[in-house]
Amino acid sequence: MSMKQRRQLVHIFRLVMVAICLVVALFPIYWMLNTSFKTQFEMYQKVPTMLPQEPTLDGYKFLITETPFLNAIKNSFLVAITCSTLSVLLAYPVSYVVARLKFYGRKTVSRLILFSYLIPTSVLYIPLFLFVSSCGLTDNILGLILIYPTFTLPYVSWMLIPHVRAVPKDIEEAATVDGCTRLQNMYRIVFPLALPGIVSTFIFAFSLCWGEYLYALVNISSSEMKTFPLVISGLIYGDIYPWNQIMAGAILACIPILLVYIFFSNLLVGGMTEGGVKA
């Protein structure tokens, strides 16, 4: 076998592996979409169908007209965008200090940030519920805005440390020579150069808050304040699972995440510091 034939075989093998990975990754999304258009009768047939035999929008119609799903989407979006924004604003100075400044106990602080993120969330249900109750914010999305940073702040702080550290110190030192203060270096020099990492971390923090279920279940009961995971779970009555409605809710809930990613995709560009410092 010639070298050219070997390269062609390797290329074909890579294409086949990529195709298999795409099928595995996209099939659950396809099945969600497929199920959302099926009737209740078709969903419980013994032999599953790959395409709806009688496509219907009943699942979407029921979800939008008979449940507070759209209001729940709004609540989830407000909570997620507020918590992720606050997390980035509060965690960035912490990450900058750990990544840039030399002080006694820096490694300990870095480890504590990681350990606080690794604490199981189930341990905090009762203490956080009591805290929110003492603030008078039970059954209110403001209570969720107080609760969610307990797991987003450690995550964002830990993830931003390597992104800040990746910015060459020489650029910051040159800015200091030109008269920049530490605070100006932090926000006018390092922040723009670390923006791709900050944006990607923001998107992941948004997704953590967006689909959160258990904290919302513990703290929210009224239909006006429910987030969308609570509305979707409320569709289940006993042993009856209306899969078309559930999958319709899952499809609609994916749209805001996609919009956030598309909106910030132009900022997810690396290599902004390449060439800024001579080797």
C-alpha distance (Angstrom), angle and dihedral (degrees) to the residues before:
residue distance angle dihedral
M1 . . .
S2 3.78 . .
M3 3.79 124.7 .
K4 3.81 90.6 -110.7
Q5 3.80 91.8 55.0
R6 3.80 90.9 48.7
R7 3.79 90.9 52.9
Q8 3.79 90.5 49.5
L9 3.81 91.0 50.9
V10 3.80 91.2 48.9
H11 3.80 90.1 48.8
I12 3.83 91.6 49.7
F13 3.81 90.7 47.2
R14 3.80 90.8 52.2
L15 3.79 91.5 49.5
V16 3.81 91.0 50.1
M17 3.82 91.5 49.8
V18 3.81 91.2 48.6
A19 3.81 90.0 49.7
I20 3.82 91.4 50.0
C21 3.82 91.7 49.0
L22 3.80 90.9 48.8
V23 3.81 91.8 50.7
V24 3.81 92.0 48.6
A25 3.81 92.1 47.1
L26 3.82 98.1 43.0
F27 3.81 100.7 37.3
P28 3.84 94.7 80.7
I29 3.81 89.3 52.4
Y30 3.80 90.7 48.2
W31 3.81 90.9 48.8
M32 3.81 90.6 50.7
L33 3.80 90.3 52.1
N34 3.79 92.0 43.4
T35 3.81 93.4 50.4
S36 3.81 93.5 46.6
F37 3.83 89.8 64.9
K38 3.81 96.5 47.3
T39 3.78 128.3 99.3
Q40 3.79 121.6 -117.1
F41 3.81 90.3 -109.0
E42 3.79 94.3 52.0
M43 3.80 93.3 48.8
Y44 3.80 92.5 60.3
Q45 3.78 97.3 47.8
K46 3.80 115.7 124.5
V47 3.80 92.6 -123.0
P48 3.82 111.8 51.9
T49 3.78 116.9 -134.7
M50 3.80 121.7 -134.2
L51 3.81 91.1 -149.3
P52 3.82 128.2 32.8
Q53 3.81 110.2 -98.4
E54 3.81 91.8 -154.8
P55 3.83 107.6 19.0
T56 3.78 113.2 -148.6
L57 3.80 137.9 174.7
D58 3.80 93.5 -148.8
G59 3.81 91.8 113.7
Y60 3.80 92.8 54.7
K61 3.81 92.5 40.9
F62 3.80 93.5 52.2
L63 3.78 92.3 45.5
I64 3.80 94.1 51.5
T65 3.81 100.2 37.8
E66 3.81 104.2 31.8
T67 3.81 102.2 36.5
P68 3.84 134.8 47.7
F69 3.81 89.7 -114.3
L70 3.81 97.8 130.6
N71 3.80 91.2 49.7
A72 3.80 88.8 47.8
I73 3.81 90.1 52.3
K74 3.81 88.4 53.1
N75 3.81 91.1 49.9
S76 3.79 92.2 48.6
F77 3.79 91.5 48.7
L78 3.82 93.4 49.6
V79 3.81 91.7 49.1
A80 3.81 94.8 44.5
I81 3.81 97.1 45.4
T82 3.81 92.8 44.9
C83 3.80 95.7 46.8
S84 3.80 95.3 44.1
T85 3.82 92.0 47.8
L86 3.80 93.0 47.7
S87 3.80 90.4 45.9
V88 3.80 92.7 54.7
L89 3.81 93.0 44.9
L90 3.81 93.0 49.5
A91 3.81 98.3 36.8
Y92 3.79 98.2 47.8
P93 3.86 95.8 70.4
V94 3.82 89.3 47.4
S95 3.80 91.6 50.4
Y96 3.80 91.3 46.7
V97 3.80 92.4 51.5
V98 3.81 93.0 48.6
A99 3.81 93.4 44.5
R100 3.80 99.6 42.1
L101 3.80 112.5 23.8
K102 3.79 124.5 71.9
F103 3.79 113.0 -140.7
Y104 3.77 139.0 142.9
G105 3.81 111.6 -80.0
R106 3.80 96.7 18.4
K107 3.81 92.7 135.2
T108 3.79 90.1 47.4
V109 3.80 91.1 53.5
S110 3.80 90.4 49.2
R111 3.80 91.5 51.0
L112 3.80 92.6 46.5
I113 3.81 89.4 54.9
L114 3.79 89.7 53.7
F115 3.81 94.0 44.4
S116 3.81 92.1 49.6
Y117 3.80 88.9 54.7
L118 3.82 91.4 49.3
I119 3.83 93.2 54.7
P120 3.83 107.5 113.5
T121 3.78 109.8 -107.2
S122 3.81 91.0 -137.4
V123 3.82 89.2 70.0
L124 3.81 90.4 63.2
Y125 3.81 101.0 48.2
I126 3.81 97.2 95.2
P127 3.86 98.0 38.2
L128 3.80 92.0 47.9
F129 3.79 92.1 45.8
L130 3.81 90.0 52.4
F131 3.81 90.0 47.3
V132 3.80 92.9 50.5
S133 3.81 90.3 45.5
S134 3.81 91.1 53.0
C135 3.82 88.0 52.5
G136 3.80 90.9 51.4
L137 3.80 92.1 -121.1
T138 3.80 102.0 119.0
D139 3.79 113.6 133.7
N140 3.80 89.5 19.8
I141 3.80 131.8 108.8
L142 3.81 87.8 -133.0
G143 3.79 86.1 68.3
L144 3.80 89.7 56.0
I145 3.81 89.4 49.6
L146 3.81 87.4 57.4
I147 3.81 93.4 45.7
Y148 3.79 104.5 44.1
P149 3.84 96.5 62.4
T150 3.82 87.5 66.7
F151 3.81 87.7 78.1
T152 3.82 101.9 22.4
L153 3.83 97.4 52.2
P154 3.84 96.0 57.1
Y155 3.80 90.6 43.5
V156 3.81 94.7 49.4
S157 3.81 92.5 43.6
W158 3.79 92.4 51.4
M159 3.80 94.0 45.4
L160 3.81 95.1 47.9
I161 3.82 95.3 53.4
P162 3.85 95.4 77.6
H163 3.81 91.6 42.5
V164 3.81 91.4 54.7
R165 3.80 91.1 43.0
A166 3.81 90.3 53.0
V167 3.82 91.5 65.1
P168 3.85 106.6 95.2
K169 3.78 112.8 -109.3
D170 3.80 89.9 -141.5
I171 3.81 90.4 70.5
E172 3.79 90.9 52.7
E173 3.80 92.0 45.5
A174 3.82 90.5 51.5
A175 3.81 89.1 51.9
T176 3.81 89.7 50.3
V177 3.80 90.2 53.0
D178 3.82 88.0 52.3
G179 3.80 89.7 55.6
C180 3.82 105.7 -91.1
T181 3.79 117.1 148.9
R182 3.80 122.9 -137.4
L183 3.81 91.0 -98.3
Q184 3.81 91.7 49.8
N185 3.79 90.3 48.8
M186 3.79 89.4 51.5
Y187 3.78 97.4 52.6
R188 3.81 106.4 20.1
I189 3.81 100.1 39.9
V190 3.81 112.3 20.5
F191 3.81 99.5 31.4
P192 3.85 96.3 59.1
L193 3.81 92.0 44.4
A194 3.82 91.9 49.4
L195 3.81 92.2 44.0
P196 3.85 96.9 109.1
G197 3.80 90.3 56.9
I198 3.80 91.7 42.9
V199 3.80 91.8 51.6
S200 3.81 93.7 48.0
T201 3.80 90.0 48.8
F202 3.80 89.6 48.8
I203 3.82 90.7 53.5
F204 3.81 92.1 51.0
A205 3.81 91.3 47.1
F206 3.81 88.6 50.1
S207 3.81 90.8 52.2
L208 3.83 91.3 48.7
C209 3.80 90.4 56.7
W210 3.79 95.2 36.9
G211 3.79 98.0 63.8
E212 3.82 99.2 30.3
Y213 3.80 111.4 135.2
L214 3.81 115.1 163.7
Y215 3.82 99.7 57.1
A216 3.80 89.3 46.4
L217 3.80 90.5 48.8
V218 3.81 91.5 53.2
N219 3.81 96.6 45.7
I220 3.82 106.5 30.7
S221 3.80 126.8 65.3
S222 3.83 109.3 146.4
S223 3.79 117.3 87.9
E224 3.83 91.9 -130.3
M225 3.81 92.2 61.7
K226 3.80 100.1 38.1
T227 3.78 121.4 120.8
F228 3.79 120.0 -136.1
P229 3.86 97.1 -97.6
L230 3.83 88.1 60.1
V231 3.80 92.0 49.9
I232 3.80 92.1 49.2
S233 3.81 92.8 47.9
G234 3.81 88.5 48.3
L235 3.79 89.6 63.7
I236 3.81 89.6 73.2
Y237 3.80 114.8 89.8
G238 3.79 113.8 -173.2
D239 3.79 108.4 -60.7
I240 3.81 94.4 -13.5
Y241 3.78 114.1 105.3
P242 3.83 114.0 -175.0
W243 3.79 92.9 -158.0
N244 3.80 94.5 178.6
Q245 3.82 90.7 58.7
I246 3.79 92.9 42.1
M247 3.80 93.0 49.8
A248 3.81 90.8 44.6
G249 3.81 88.2 55.6
A250 3.80 91.1 48.0
I251 3.82 91.4 51.2
L252 3.80 93.0 48.7
A253 3.81 90.6 46.2
C254 3.82 90.4 56.6
I255 3.80 92.6 60.2
P256 3.85 98.5 74.5
I257 3.81 91.4 49.7
L258 3.80 90.1 51.6
L259 3.80 91.2 47.6
V260 3.81 91.6 50.6
Y261 3.79 90.9 49.9
I262 3.82 92.7 46.9
F263 3.81 91.5 47.0
F264 3.81 92.9 52.8
S265 3.82 97.8 33.6
N266 3.81 92.9 99.8
L267 3.80 89.2 60.6
L268 3.82 93.5 52.9
V269 3.80 93.2 89.2
G270 3.77 121.2 127.9
G271 3.76 131.5 -162.5
M272 3.80 95.5 58.0
T273 3.83 92.2 138.1
E274 3.79 97.0 46.7
G275 3.79 109.9 119.8
G276 3.79 92.3 15.0
V277 3.81 92.0 105.6
K278 3.78 127.5 41.1
A279 3.79 115.4 -119.4
